[in-house]
Amino acid sequence: MTTLVTGSGLVGTSFAQAAVQRDARLVFYDAQPRREFLEKKVPGADIVFVQGDILDLPALLHHITKHRVDTVVHTAGLIGTKVAEAPYTGIRINVMGTVNVLEAVRLAGVKRLVQISSLSVYDQRRDCSAPLREDFPRGDGVLYGNTKVVKELMVEAYQRLYGFEVVVLRLAKLYGLGHFQGGSAGGRLIQTLMQCGLSGEVARVPRPLTTDFEYVYAKDVGRAVDIAATIPLPEETNFNIGSGEVLTFDELTRAIREVLPGLGVEILPGPPPDTPVKQPMDHSRAGELLGWEPQYTREEGFRDYVADLGECCPRATRRSRLCASRPWCSTLGDLSPGRRHLQGGRDRPGFGERRE
């Protein structure tokens, strides 16, 4: 059985860590394949890397056919502010890219598609008095979340027309060792907090990033994706994958300090965060039909993350100027995509609210 994964970000590489345990054959299809990154996360695995764009349907179909793919895990796309910064491009990649994946799945006769979706599909402007079940209304009016809803609708329509198997996973915000080129603000934020906690330096965080959110460890997500790719098709096919709790930013930093007590945080002034997540997702359906529950507690997830940073990116564990002098930037050493500044941040040392 061969699985093609679109995108080589945190979801796809975490899935690979789980899939190689059953000797799965994996093909990664990405416009910018992160071979070195994936090889460090899954050392010694037999993985095929293909440089290709999901907007290029003939190329995508060619490689699905060439490698006799019977399962596709679709993770590729832009996240969060990257969609809002370039709406036309974001919509083309997220929506038309998904339509191309669906066309390739149909034309090649792929058996199953695992569609990676997000907590962001839910419309939390509505009354959220209880954890969110899979039938909660979708479409929050934010461009990124709405593109995720459109993707789900296209997947549903194609499945009804052509009959291939589909499993949709709606993920909470992931944390874990990643490169975050797709635009995950939350994932990169936590990685910066971890790196600064290791080095004993101050993380300077723009205020818009200090929102309440539900988080889940990437290795738990990787296991969920692997189950979704291999389990006999369940009677329900949309599943929430999360921790079941919403953390405030203060609760998040306190949790990290339980593992890395040297973390210092400075909040840079700016506009307040967007509408916070009010309720966590109810993931009981995943427990009942997929046999999935998060295996890592919050503390266990952060401790495992520290170990991964030390093994994969040793420079991240050494003292660096970046945490103190640059607001919210990557310090992944050779894996770093470069220094990225957050909109809303101010690059002025000593400016902002200090939180110890």
ABEGO torsion letter per residue (X at the ends): XBBBBBEABAAAAAAAAAAAAAGBBBBBBBABBBAAAAAAABBGBBBBBBBBBAABAAAAAAAAAAAGBABBBBABEBBEAAAAABAAAAAAAAAAAAAAAAAAAAAAGBABBBBBBBAAABBAABBBABBBBAABBBGAGBAAAAAAAAAAAAAAAAAAAAGBBBBBBBBBBBBEBBAGAAGBAAAAAAAAAAAAAAAGBBBBBBAAAABBBBBBBAAAAAAAAAAAAABBBBABABBBBBAGBBBBAAAAAAAAAAABAABBBBBBBEBBBBBBBABBBBAAAAAAAAGBBBABBAAAAAAAAAAAAAAABAAAABBBAAAAABBGBBAAEAABAEBBBBBGBBBBBGBEBBBX
